[in-house]
């Protein structure tokens, strides 16, 4: 007997409890438009930015938290980051104008791209999973750009994307300026 797995989506009530602006959002180059569109918030108890992560239907599966001090992520133990691609729901909602999609590691990097009017998604890791690759294969946008971080893990992840997307997508990679580690360190130009 197969039973459907019940998913406990994040409630609107919980999301509303995070709808605060914190100066760190602007420090990370987010604009009010991007903050509102992606429902970025601030968890006062954990002193962390909050990023709702949606499934393709728009349901919020979990909230990714990033501490505003240090570089730690404060996640619930039961989340499965490798089964989602952050921002994919928003890309599907905007297909009429999207010509290419940048694939990032972090949510902040993806949101930086949206700030510059460039569609982007985040893998929440440098190592794309089979599930994430299949989600990217299904996206009706042929041109993708690897914006995984400019380090050994990011280069390895880019090679994996090239290998598994080559028959489905045109994949380019960002040419990193000297000393730049990730997209959030770059300017719009």
Secondary structure, 3 states (H helix, E strand, C coil): CCCCCCCCCCCHHHHHCCCCCCHHHHHCCCCHHHHHHCCCEEECCCCEEEEEEECCCCCEEEEEEEECCCCCECCCCCCCHHHCCECHHHHHHCCCCCCEEEEECCHHHHHHHHHCCCCEEECCCCCCCHHHHHHHHHCCCCEEEEECCCCHHHHHHHHHHHHHHCCCCEEEECCCCCCCCCHHHCCCC
